[in-house]
Amino acid sequence: MDSAVFQPIQGMSDLAAPEISLWQRLEHAAREVMRLWGFTEVRTPLLEYTHLFTRSLGDTTDVVQKEMYTFADRGGRSLTLRPEGTASVIRHVAGLGAEGDDARLYYVGPMFRSERPQAGRKRQFHQLGVEAFGAPNPAADAEVIALQLRLFEAWGLSGHTLDLNTRGMPEDRAAVTQGLADAARPHLGALCEDCQRRFETNILRLLDCKKESCQQIVANFPPTTQFMGEASRKYLDDVLRLLGKLGINAKVNPRLVRGLDYYVHTVWEIRHGALGAQDALAGGGRYQVALGDKTFQGVGFAIGLERAIMAVQQDNPALAAAAPQTGAWLVALGDIAREANLQLAKQFRCAGIACGMELGARSMKAQMRAANRSGAKWVVIRGDNELAAGTAALKNLADGAQQDVPLADLEARLKS
Ligand code: AMP
């Protein structure tokens, strides 16, 4: 048989046991943090009309130009698998009317980008993100950054750093573009091909080019705050001051821009030492997006969950290793005991005790092997004698100790 049948699409993976249990634990912890901070979940479709992304993310951005999975549906409409979560959440909030003006929402789920797969970079990956809607307010930005750091704390992460910068207000954009163009023009010939294109289309992206030769050139550019108005600089100072009050130390990185057009004021990125070359664990920022006749303002972030898992495996091995113990494995000697065990298994499961059993006739040895494989802590063994006596042999798989226990006491013993 063609072995490709067994492979998922390149850059995409199945998530299953045993790793899936760590995913579930991270999500569970995150949902509790979200509840405490007053955010509720939104689940939007994975497919959207393409124009939602081209309009909100900006059509000169890398995501829109190079990375979207876009295709025509049977009716000829252009659809795109979501490359990020914010645009869909804004579309959702647009439908809520005035109620959406101060919505606080979070999402967890897959995103799709047709990038070159490599370590830490997938074509289907997962993000956990939040969006807090409302007019620009440094307190809102500081609160959302604090929430993000609280999540990392809840996951036991320690090896991360926070870089922060401002994109300024839309009114600053012309002056920033002009200032950067003046600084870059003398070096145009020495910039990489991508940056020469960016010089015309999206000059801010010169600042975060990954090429060493470009980085050396932009290191000497003046910080963009120099071209911004007083209001934008004060906004950044206020965010930093409020973060300080919340005990958060942010490093201002004047080269940090983040890729998308919709950002205004605060942008930030979290890096983690466990991640190698793709060391961005999460990004965030304040945005302003016009959809229809309304402008949506908010602040949010997205955490890459594949990378969060890698970071937890390094920083918090105890959490990464903890696999929940299955309670009991029921072993039957004979058909009658097997049917009786089917009833007992249901009774245990309804009482909150995880358990398993072989559903077909198997030897005692085969059943014990299955018990060991299952990770169960206890084995409950019953044959004709036990059924007649109303007991079961209870064996502790860790130390091998075994004793007869009255049926009525079993539940309590298994829960102990
Ligand atoms: P972005 O909005 O592009 O900054 O993405 C936010 C976070 O999602 C990043 O910091 C990464 O942790 C994660 N991420 C983005 N693209 C990928 C990818 N192709 N594969 C895995 N994780 C990704």
Residues whose N, C-alpha, C, O or C-beta is under 5 A from the ligand:
A	BS01	AMP	E115 G120 R121 K122 F125 A280 L281 A282 G283 A302 I303 G304 R307
